[in-house]
Amino acid sequence: MINFENELKKFRPSLEIEDAEEIIYNQDLDDMADVLVGLFKDAKAEEMGRQTRPRQ
């Protein structure tokens, strides 16, 4: 049987994981809300551009 107390005492975090964690947390990533807001702004700007152009 596994002795979890003993296993936890032996645990050492992987250096690669700590490096990856730092890189991930230091990036400014957009979430879905940011993406949707950008899409709506682009769509609105495109619609406004269509309304202000003279029709041919």
LOPASE-510621 format. One record per residue (C-alpha): residue number from 1; residue in three letters; chain; x, y, z. Coordinates in nm, 3 decimals. Layout:
N
resi resn chain c1 c2 c3
NUM ala A X Y Z
...
end
This chain:
56
resi resn chain c1 c2 c3
1 met A 0.000 0.000 0.000
2 ile A 0.117 0.356 -0.068
3 asn A 0.221 0.565 0.231
4 phe A 0.103 0.909 0.123
5 glu A 0.270 1.089 0.411
6 asn A 0.606 0.943 0.312
7 glu A 0.547 1.020 -0.058
8 leu A 0.460 1.383 0.021
9 lys A 0.782 1.420 0.220
10 lys A 0.983 1.297 -0.082
11 phe A 0.803 1.524 -0.330
12 arg A 1.020 1.774 -0.521
13 pro A 0.856 1.992 -0.787
14 ser A 0.997 1.959 -1.136
15 leu A 1.209 2.256 -1.241
16 glu A 1.058 2.248 -1.590
17 ile A 0.711 2.287 -1.441
18 glu A 0.819 2.587 -1.233
19 asp A 0.978 2.749 -1.541
20 ala A 0.666 2.683 -1.748
21 glu A 0.445 2.822 -1.473
22 glu A 0.643 3.146 -1.464
23 ile A 0.627 3.183 -1.842
24 ile A 0.253 3.116 -1.850
25 tyr A 0.168 3.356 -1.569
26 asn A 0.382 3.634 -1.719
27 gln A 0.196 3.628 -2.051
28 asp A -0.095 3.863 -2.104
29 leu A -0.343 3.631 -2.271
30 asp A -0.689 3.728 -2.388
31 asp A -0.977 3.532 -2.248
32 met A -1.298 3.461 -2.439
33 ala A -1.463 3.779 -2.310
34 asp A -1.177 3.989 -2.454
35 val A -1.202 3.806 -2.787
36 leu A -1.578 3.859 -2.806
37 val A -1.551 4.229 -2.718
38 gly A -1.295 4.270 -2.997
39 leu A -1.518 4.090 -3.246
40 phe A -1.817 4.306 -3.156
41 lys A -1.611 4.625 -3.188
42 asp A -1.482 4.516 -3.529
43 ala A -1.833 4.426 -3.646
44 lys A -1.973 4.757 -3.524
45 ala A -1.693 4.953 -3.694
46 glu A -1.753 4.762 -4.016
47 glu A -2.127 4.831 -3.997
48 met A -2.064 5.202 -3.931
49 gly A -1.833 5.213 -4.231
50 arg A -2.104 5.067 -4.452
51 gln A -2.359 5.323 -4.331
52 thr A -2.136 5.625 -4.395
53 arg A -2.022 5.522 -4.746
54 pro A -2.226 5.651 -5.036
55 arg A -2.419 5.379 -5.212
56 gln A -2.328 5.307 -5.569
end
